[in-house]
């Protein structure tokens, strides 16, 4: 049995957002640089105090983290580049926490940023089938919509989920997004609007799909004593799990790795699903949220449709979910999608580190 890992001395602080825009002619370097400048400004630290850096980006290529460090004049003791898409935030957090615990770095900046031009979007869609050799590859489909359409249709057949169930999530997250000044979607969404939206790849319709955009997200990882001395609000990291390719023989990508490690995850944290006040899940498509609710133990496999019907998921309701609006209503700034912080006017939180400025 693996030794249980605890991160009791690690603090996560200063979540910052570089405001999203639908398209941009600026490169990923610009958005990442803006995020790092915001970390320095909001933390009160000097740039020289940041001695660790973890970068995630799709559109930084062919450059990488070492190019960012050179470009921005950072002198680092620890450096990592995490080319793992939406999972990059959790992976960056785990690796940064271990770097701080081991003494390899004192303050690690974890940042993800991407640009989105018309050409970038088209090239990414065209290359998806060739490089993401998954369920869509035999059909020659370009872009993730086709892949998740297959997955969504399979889930609906297997468990009786209806489009209305996915719609409830989208409507709730849009309500949460209206309190987030960085969200690209500024108008409320009704279930009727969701149901009548144009089809994209059946059974997916317009509001089931994230909007690609440009922007960046970042946060700092340090020891708790450093955060306290700096006067920063912080969160403690209690538990984290990383698993890759959990079910190699699953051609439909119907299962994620969450269920394999959730018992260890909750044991590390000394908590259970019922102890959580809110949940932040990866939401590139609604079906993935339902799968995570099941595999993370909020309900049994196949019971997420009924679970969704029993909760509001809004900040002022039951089990607040993706309180910033998530990617479905804030936008998906490439790899930054997994970094989205929780945000709520009602709770007084904001994407800044030193105070709840609005």
C-alpha positions in Angstrom: 0.0 0.0 0.0 1.3 3.4 -0.9 2.3 5.8 1.9 -0.3 8.5 2.4 1.0 11.8 1.4 0.1 14.9 3.4 0.8 18.5 2.4 0.0 20.2 5.7 2.7 22.9 5.4 1.9 24.0 1.9 -0.1 27.1 1.1 -1.7 28.0 -2.2 -2.2 31.8 -2.6 -2.7 34.7 -4.9 -4.9 33.3 -7.6 -4.9 35.8 -10.5 -6.6 36.0 -13.9 -5.5 37.8 -17.0 -8.9 38.9 -18.4 -10.1 36.7 -21.2 -10.8 37.8 -24.8 -12.4 35.9 -27.5 -9.5 36.3 -30.0 -6.1 38.0 -29.8 -3.1 38.8 -32.0 -0.9 38.7 -28.9 1.1 35.5 -28.2 1.1 33.2 -25.2 4.2 34.8 -23.9 2.3 38.1 -23.4 -0.5 36.5 -21.4 1.9 34.4 -19.3 4.0 37.6 -18.6 0.9 39.5 -17.6 -0.1 36.7 -15.2 3.4 36.7 -13.6 3.3 40.5 -13.2 -0.1 40.2 -11.5 1.4 37.6 -9.1 4.2 40.0 -8.1 1.8 42.9 -7.8 -0.9 41.1 -5.7 1.5 39.3 -3.5 3.8 42.2 -2.6 6.8 39.9 -3.3 9.7 41.0 -5.5 10.2 39.2 -8.8 13.4 37.8 -7.4 11.5 36.1 -4.6 9.9 33.7 -7.1 12.5 31.0 -7.5 10.3 28.3 -9.0 8.1 28.3 -12.1 5.7 25.8 -13.6 4.2 26.7 -17.0 1.4 25.1 -19.0 0.5 26.2 -22.5 -0.7 24.8 -25.9 0.3 27.9 -27.9 3.7 28.7 -26.4 5.2 26.1 -28.8 7.8 25.7 -30.0 9.1 27.5 -26.9 8.7 26.2 -23.3 9.1 27.2 -19.7 12.8 27.9 -20.1 12.1 30.4 -22.8 9.6 32.1 -20.6 12.2 32.3 -17.8 14.7 33.9 -20.1 12.2 36.2 -21.8 10.9 37.6 -18.4 14.3 37.7 -16.7 13.6 35.1 -14.0 16.4 33.5 -12.0 15.1 30.1 -10.9 16.1 27.2 -8.8 13.3 25.0 -10.0 11.6 24.9 -13.4 8.9 22.7 -15.0 6.8 22.6 -18.2 3.5 20.6 -18.0 2.1 19.9 -21.5 -1.0 18.1 -20.2 -3.9 20.2 -21.1 -6.8 20.6 -18.6 -5.0 18.4 -16.1 -2.0 20.8 -16.0 -3.3 22.8 -13.0 -3.5 19.9 -10.6 -0.3 18.4 -11.8 1.5 21.8 -11.5 0.1 22.2 -8.0 1.3 18.7 -6.9 4.8 19.2 -8.3 5.2 22.7 -7.0 4.1 21.6 -3.5 6.7 18.8 -3.5 9.4 21.3 -4.7 8.5 23.6 -1.8 8.4 20.7 0.7 11.8 19.4 -0.4 13.4 22.8 -0.3 14.1 23.0 -4.0 12.2 26.3 -4.2 10.7 28.8 -1.7 8.0 30.3 -3.9 6.7 28.6 -7.0 4.6 30.4 -9.6 2.2 28.1 -11.4 0.9 29.7 -14.6 -1.1 28.7 -17.7 -1.7 30.9 -20.6 -2.8 30.7 -24.2 -3.6 32.9 -27.1 -6.5 32.3 -29.6 -6.3 33.7 -33.1 -8.5 32.5 -35.9 -5.6 30.6 -37.4 -4.7 29.1 -34.0 -8.3 27.8 -33.6 -8.5 26.3 -37.1 -5.1 24.7 -36.9 -5.9 23.1 -33.5 -9.2 21.7 -34.8 -7.6 20.4 -38.0 -4.8 18.6 -36.1 -7.0 17.2 -33.3 -7.8 13.9 -35.1 -4.2 13.3 -36.1 -2.5 13.9 -32.8 -5.3 13.0 -30.3 -5.5 9.4 -31.5 -8.6 8.5 -29.4 -12.2 7.6 -30.1 -12.6 10.1 -33.0 -9.5 9.0 -34.9 -11.1 6.1 -36.9 -13.8 8.4 -38.0 -11.5 11.2 -39.2 -13.3 13.8 -37.0 -11.6 17.1 -36.4 -11.9 18.8 -33.0 -13.1 17.5 -29.7 -16.8 18.0 -30.3 -17.2 14.8 -32.2 -15.3 12.8 -29.5 -17.5 14.1 -26.7 -20.6 13.7 -28.8 -19.8 10.0 -28.9 -19.2 9.9 -25.1 -22.3 11.9 -24.3 -24.5 9.7 -26.5 -23.1 6.6 -24.9 -23.7 8.0 -21.4 -27.3 8.9 -22.2 -28.0 5.4 -23.5 -26.3 3.7 -20.6 -27.9 5.7 -17.7 -31.0 7.4 -19.1 -29.5 10.9 -18.9 -31.5 13.6 -20.8 -30.4 16.8 -22.4 -32.3 18.6 -19.7 -29.9 17.1 -17.1 -26.9 18.6 -18.9 -28.8 21.8 -19.3 -29.4 22.2 -15.6 -25.6 22.3 -15.1 -25.1 24.8 -17.9 -27.8 27.1 -16.5 -26.4 26.9 -13.0 -22.9 27.6 -14.1 -24.1 30.6 -16.1 -25.8 32.0 -13.0 -22.5 31.6 -11.1 -20.6 33.3 -14.0 -22.7 36.5 -13.7 -20.8 37.4 -10.5 -17.4 36.8 -12.2 -16.2 40.0 -13.9 -13.8 37.9 -16.1 -16.5 35.6 -17.5 -17.0 36.1 -21.3 -20.7 35.3 -21.0 -22.6 38.2 -19.5 -26.2 37.2 -19.8 -28.3 34.7 -18.0 -29.1 31.4 -19.7 -32.5 29.7 -19.3 -33.2 26.0 -19.8 -35.4 26.9 -22.7 -32.6 28.7 -24.4 -30.3 25.8 -23.7 -32.7 23.2 -25.2 -33.4 25.3 -28.3 -29.8 26.1 -29.2 -28.5 25.0 -32.5 -26.9 21.5 -32.7 -23.1 21.2 -33.1 -22.5 17.4 -33.0 -25.6 15.5 -31.8 -26.4 15.2 -29.0 -24.2 18.2 -28.2 -25.7 21.7 -28.9 -24.2 25.1 -28.6 -24.2 25.6 -24.8 -22.6 22.1 -24.3 -19.4 23.3 -25.8 -16.8 25.6 -24.3 -15.8 28.8 -26.0 -12.1 28.9 -26.9 -10.5 32.2 -26.0 -7.2 33.8 -24.9 -6.2 34.6 -21.4 -4.1 33.3 -18.4 -4.5 32.0 -14.8 -1.8 31.7 -12.2 -1.2 31.1 -8.4 1.7 30.9 -6.0 2.8 27.9 -3.9 4.8 28.4 -0.8 5.1 27.4 2.9 2.3 28.5 5.1 4.7 30.5 7.3 5.8 32.5 4.2 2.2 33.3 3.3 1.4 34.4 6.9 4.5 36.6 7.0 3.5 38.2 3.7 0.0 38.8 4.9 -1.6 36.7 2.2 -4.9 34.9 2.2 -4.2 31.3 1.4 -5.7 27.8 1.1 -4.0 24.7 2.5 -3.3 21.8 0.2 -4.7 18.7 2.0 -4.5 16.0 -0.7 -3.7 15.5 -4.4 -3.7 12.5 -6.7 -2.2 12.1 -10.2 -2.9 9.2 -12.6 -2.4 8.9 -16.3 -4.2 6.6 -18.8 -6.1 4.9 -16.0 -8.0 2.6 -18.4 -5.9 1.9 -21.4 -8.4 -0.5 -22.9 -11.3 1.9 -22.9 -11.9 3.0 -26.5 -14.8 5.3 -25.7 -13.0 7.1 -22.8 -16.0 6.3 -20.7 -14.0 6.0 -17.5 -11.6 8.5 -15.9 -9.0 7.8 -13.2 -10.9 9.5 -10.4 -12.6 6.3 -9.1 -9.3 4.4 -8.8 -7.7 6.9 -6.4 -10.6 8.6 -4.6 -10.3 6.6 -1.4 -6.7 7.5 -1.1 -7.5 11.1 -1.9 -10.1 11.4 0.8 -7.9 9.5 3.3 -5.1 12.0 2.7 -7.5 14.9 3.3 -9.3 13.3 6.2 -12.6 14.2 4.5 -15.5 12.7 2.5 -17.6 14.0 -0.3 -20.3 15.1 2.1 -17.9 17.3 4.0 -17.3 19.6 1.0 -19.0 23.0 0.9 -18.4 23.5 -2.8 -16.8 21.6 -5.7 -14.7 22.8 -8.7 -14.7 20.2 -11.5 -13.2 20.2 -15.0 -16.1 21.1 -17.4 -15.1 21.1 -21.0 -18.4 19.3 -21.6 -21.3 18.6 -19.2 -21.1 14.8 -19.4 -17.6 15.0 -17.9 -19.0 16.8 -14.9 -21.5 14.0 -14.4 -18.8 11.4 -14.6 -16.7 13.2 -12.1 -19.6 13.5 -9.6 -20.0 9.8 -9.8 -16.4 8.7 -9.8 -15.5 11.1 -7.0 -18.2 9.6 -4.8 -20.9 12.2 -4.7 -23.3 9.6 -6.1 -23.0 6.0 -7.4 -22.2 5.2 -11.0 -25.2 6.0 -13.2 -26.9 8.1 -10.6 -25.6 11.5 -11.6 -28.7 12.4 -13.7 -30.9 12.0 -10.6 -28.2 13.8 -8.5 -28.2 16.7 -10.9 -32.0 17.0 -10.6 -31.8 17.1 -6.8 -29.3 20.1 -6.6 -29.1 23.6 -7.8 -25.3 23.9 -8.0 -25.5 27.7 -7.7 -23.5 29.8 -5.2 -26.6 30.5 -3.2 -28.0 26.9 -3.5 -27.1 23.3 -2.8 -23.6 22.0 -3.6 -22.2 25.1 -5.4 -20.3 23.8 -8.5 -17.8 25.7 -10.5 -18.4 29.0 -8.7 -16.6 31.1 -11.3 -18.9 29.8 -14.0 -16.5 27.2 -15.1 -15.2 26.9 -18.6 -18.7 26.6 -20.0 -19.6 30.2 -19.1 -16.2 31.8 -18.4 -14.4 30.5 -21.5 -11.6 28.1 -22.1 -8.3 29.9 -22.4 -6.4 26.8 -23.5 -4.6 25.1 -20.6 -5.7 27.9 -18.3 -9.1 26.2 -18.2 -8.0 23.8 -15.4 -6.7 26.7 -13.4 -10.0 28.6 -13.0 -10.4 29.9 -9.4 -13.6 29.9 -7.5 -15.2 33.4 -7.5 -18.3 34.7 -5.8 -19.5 38.1 -4.7 -21.7 36.5 -2.1 -18.8 34.8 -0.4 -16.6 37.9 -0.7 -13.9 36.0 -2.6 -12.2 37.3 -5.7 -9.3 36.4 -8.0 -6.9 38.6 -6.0 -4.5 37.6 -3.2 -4.3 40.4 -0.7 -7.9 41.6 -0.5 -11.3 41.0 -1.9 -11.1 43.9 -4.4 -13.9 44.3 -6.9 
